[in-house]
Amino acid sequence: MLELWIPVTIAAAFFQNLRSALQRHLKGRLSTAGAAYVRFLYAWPLALLYVWGLAGWGGLALPAPSAVFLAYCLLGAVSQILFTVFLLWMFSFRNFAVGTTFSKLEVVQVAILGALILGDRLPAVAVVAIAVSALGVIALSLGQTKITVRTLLAGLLDKPTLIGLACAAFLGGSVVFFRGASLSLGHDSVPMAAAYTLAVSLALQTVLMGLYLAWREPGELGRVLREWRWAGAVGVAGVLASIGWFTAFTLQNAAYVRALGQVELVFTFVATAAVFRERVDWRETLGILLVAAGILLLVLAG
């Protein structure tokens, strides 16, 4: 029988892909940080509405938040914002291609941090599946950035590479902290625990990144509000993706969820090759096959 976290994760990956596509319409109208901020600002009211619906129409009791819960939410929110900041920093370097490749090893970081922070354990077959999909992500990135394995290895100790690894660590940390927050509620209802964690985390991110934008990019907040049409669409797709991710994290080990979530890369690859008829490098094809193999191994092995 197909476990619930699997279709929920695939749906989350689909809506995340849709959110990314919608965000492209904001390119040139907003800064990179401003375009990232809309996913928090416009998603938070919808997340709050979702909690209200579960409580009012679904009859689910609201959780009782603890200090541990709030600490996890804050750590997750800050980690995700730091990921964005470090990503922007990495792109400021001329030779950021190698760093970009290593920044995509988030699923490996999730597995390590999940074991260290939450005590999550992975069977050998899951470790193999994650390793195969991680190799696929690297191959895919090599094809997209047009760099060689020699260049990748030569740049291991360069600053952009270290920043890329920090990006992966912060993104992976946010996933683990959000899972920890949801589990710490000890709520009987998975949807309510996930929804409540999402609403609180988005509220924190909206405030924290709003302060960051006001400090670093004066005037950008006004532009974010003026672009409410496309930004609102991003918020809808983003909150649907986040509901899926947070629900899946509550149901299952975060490393499993993020590994399966790489099906988003498959969606993008198919759209690139079949819909937009763009030329695909052989390394991209190899990478997507490895990612798909890792995902199939993870699902079939249960």
C-alpha positions in Angstrom: 0.0 0.0 0.0 1.3 3.4 -0.9 2.2 5.4 2.2 0.6 8.8 2.5 3.9 10.8 2.7 4.7 9.7 -0.8 1.9 11.4 -2.8 2.0 14.3 -0.4 5.7 14.8 -1.2 5.2 14.5 -4.9 2.4 17.1 -4.7 4.6 19.4 -2.7 7.4 19.1 -5.3 4.9 19.9 -8.1 3.6 23.0 -6.4 7.2 24.1 -5.6 8.1 23.8 -9.3 5.0 25.8 -10.1 6.0 28.5 -7.5 9.5 28.7 -9.1 8.0 29.1 -12.5 5.7 31.9 -11.3 8.6 33.6 -9.5 10.3 34.0 -12.9 7.7 36.6 -13.8 9.0 38.7 -11.0 12.5 38.7 -12.4 13.6 42.2 -13.2 10.7 43.7 -11.3 12.1 42.7 -7.9 15.5 41.9 -6.5 16.5 38.3 -5.9 15.8 38.8 -2.1 12.5 40.6 -2.8 11.4 37.8 -5.1 12.3 35.3 -2.3 10.4 37.4 0.3 7.1 37.1 -1.5 6.9 33.4 -0.7 6.8 34.3 3.0 4.7 37.5 2.9 1.9 36.3 0.7 1.9 32.7 1.9 1.5 33.5 5.7 -2.1 34.7 5.6 -3.1 31.6 3.6 -1.3 29.4 6.1 -3.2 31.1 8.9 -6.4 30.6 7.0 -5.6 26.9 6.6 -5.1 26.5 10.4 -8.4 28.3 11.0 -10.1 25.9 8.5 -8.8 22.8 10.2 -9.9 24.1 13.6 -13.2 25.7 12.6 -14.4 23.2 9.9 -12.3 20.2 10.7 -13.0 20.3 14.4 -9.3 19.9 15.3 -7.9 21.3 18.5 -5.2 23.9 18.3 -1.8 22.7 19.6 -0.3 24.0 22.8 3.1 25.5 21.8 6.1 25.0 24.0 9.4 26.8 24.3 11.0 23.9 22.5 8.5 24.3 19.6 9.2 28.0 19.3 12.9 27.4 19.4 12.7 24.9 16.6 10.5 27.2 14.5 12.9 30.1 15.1 16.0 28.0 14.2 14.2 26.7 11.1 13.1 30.2 10.0 16.6 31.7 10.5 18.2 28.8 8.8 16.1 29.2 5.7 16.7 32.9 5.6 20.5 32.4 6.0 20.3 29.9 3.1 18.9 32.7 0.9 21.5 35.2 2.1 24.4 32.8 1.6 23.1 31.9 -1.8 23.0 35.6 -2.8 26.6 35.9 -1.5 27.7 32.9 -3.5 26.3 34.4 -6.7 28.4 37.6 -6.2 31.5 35.6 -7.0 32.6 35.2 -10.6 33.4 31.5 -10.2 30.2 30.5 -8.4 29.4 27.4 -10.6 31.2 24.9 -8.4 29.6 26.4 -5.3 26.2 26.1 -6.9 26.8 22.3 -7.5 27.7 21.7 -3.8 24.8 23.9 -2.6 22.4 21.2 -4.1 23.6 18.5 -1.7 20.9 19.4 0.8 19.5 15.9 1.1 22.8 14.6 2.4 22.9 17.4 5.0 19.3 16.6 6.0 20.3 12.9 6.6 23.3 13.9 8.7 21.6 16.7 10.7 18.4 14.6 11.2 20.5 11.9 12.8 22.5 14.4 15.0 19.6 16.6 16.1 16.5 14.4 16.0 18.0 10.9 16.2 16.5 9.9 12.9 18.1 6.7 11.5 18.3 5.5 7.9 18.6 1.8 6.8 21.3 0.9 4.4 19.0 0.8 1.4 17.9 4.4 2.1 21.6 5.5 2.4 22.3 4.0 -1.0 19.2 5.6 -2.5 20.2 9.0 -1.2 23.8 8.6 -2.4 22.6 7.7 -5.9 20.2 10.6 -6.1 22.9 13.0 -4.8 25.3 11.8 -7.5 22.5 12.5 -10.0 22.1 16.0 -8.7 25.8 16.6 -9.1 25.8 15.3 -12.6 22.8 17.3 -13.5 24.4 20.5 -12.1 27.6 19.7 -14.0 25.6 19.6 -17.2 23.7 22.8 -16.5 26.8 24.8 -15.4 29.1 23.3 -18.1 31.9 22.5 -15.7 34.0 19.4 -15.6 34.7 16.9 -12.8 38.3 18.2 -12.7 37.1 21.7 -12.2 34.8 20.5 -9.5 37.5 18.8 -7.6 40.0 21.6 -8.1 37.6 24.1 -6.5 36.9 22.1 -3.4 38.6 24.5 -1.0 37.5 27.7 -2.8 35.4 30.2 -1.0 32.3 29.8 -3.3 32.4 26.0 -2.7 32.5 26.5 1.1 29.6 29.0 0.8 27.7 26.4 -1.3 28.1 23.8 1.3 26.9 26.3 3.9 23.9 26.9 1.7 23.1 23.2 1.7 23.7 23.0 5.5 21.3 25.9 6.3 18.6 24.6 3.9 19.0 21.1 5.3 19.0 22.5 8.9 15.7 24.3 8.2 14.0 21.1 7.1 15.2 19.2 10.2 14.2 22.1 12.6 10.8 22.3 11.1 10.3 18.6 11.5 11.5 18.9 15.1 9.0 21.7 15.7 6.1 19.7 14.3 6.9 16.6 16.3 7.5 18.5 19.5 3.8 19.5 19.5 2.9 15.9 20.2 -0.5 16.6 18.5 -2.8 13.7 17.5 -3.5 15.2 14.1 -0.6 15.3 11.6 -2.3 18.0 9.4 -2.9 20.3 12.3 0.6 19.9 13.7 2.1 20.6 10.3 -0.2 23.5 9.6 0.4 25.2 12.9 4.2 24.8 12.5 4.0 26.3 9.0 1.9 29.3 10.1 4.2 30.1 13.0 7.4 29.6 10.9 6.1 31.8 8.1 5.1 34.5 10.5 8.7 34.6 11.9 10.2 34.6 8.4 7.9 37.4 7.2 9.0 39.6 10.1 12.7 38.6 10.0 13.3 38.8 6.3 11.1 42.0 6.2 13.5 43.6 8.6 16.5 42.3 6.5 15.0 43.9 3.3 14.3 47.2 5.1 17.9 47.3 6.2 19.7 46.0 3.1 17.4 47.0 0.3 15.3 50.1 1.2 12.3 50.6 -1.1 12.1 46.9 -2.0 9.2 46.3 0.4 7.1 48.8 -1.5 7.9 47.1 -4.8 6.9 43.7 -3.3 3.5 45.2 -2.4 3.0 46.8 -5.8 3.6 43.5 -7.6 0.8 41.8 -5.6 -0.7 40.1 -8.6 2.2 37.8 -9.5 3.4 37.8 -5.9 0.0 36.6 -4.8 0.1 33.7 -7.3 3.5 32.8 -5.9 2.1 32.9 -2.4 -0.7 30.5 -3.3 1.6 28.0 -5.0 4.1 28.4 -2.2 1.7 27.8 0.6 0.4 24.6 -1.2 3.9 23.4 -1.6 4.7 24.2 2.1 1.6 22.5 3.4 2.8 19.4 1.5 6.3 19.6 2.7 5.4 20.2 6.4 2.9 17.4 6.4 5.3 15.0 4.8 8.1 16.0 7.3 5.7 15.3 10.2 4.8 11.9 8.7 8.3 10.7 7.7 12.0 11.1 8.1 13.0 14.4 6.5 15.8 12.7 4.5 13.3 10.4 2.8 11.0 13.3 2.1 13.7 15.5 0.5 15.2 12.6 -1.5 11.8 11.9 -2.9 11.2 15.6 -3.4 13.9 15.6 -6.0 11.2 14.4 -8.3 10.9 18.2 -8.8 14.1 18.0 -10.9 12.4 15.4 -13.1 9.4 17.7 -13.6 11.8 20.5 -14.7 13.8 18.2 -16.9 10.7 17.0 -18.7 9.4 20.5 -19.2 12.8 21.6 -20.5 13.2 18.8 -23.0 9.6 18.0 -24.1 7.7 21.3 -23.7 10.3 24.0 -24.3 12.4 21.9 -26.7 15.7 23.1 -25.2 18.9 21.2 -25.9 19.9 18.8 -23.0 23.5 18.0 -22.2 24.3 14.2 -21.8 25.4 14.9 -18.2 21.9 16.3 -17.5 20.4 13.1 -18.9 22.7 10.9 -16.8 21.9 13.0 -13.7 18.2 12.8 -14.1 18.4 9.0 -14.6 20.4 8.7 -11.4 17.9 10.9 -9.5 15.0 8.8 -10.8 16.8 5.6 -9.9 17.4 6.9 -6.3 13.8 7.9 -6.0 12.5 4.5 -7.3 14.9 2.7 -5.0 13.7 4.7 -2.0 10.0 4.2 -2.8 10.2 0.5 -3.8 12.3 -0.4 -0.7 9.7 1.3 1.5 
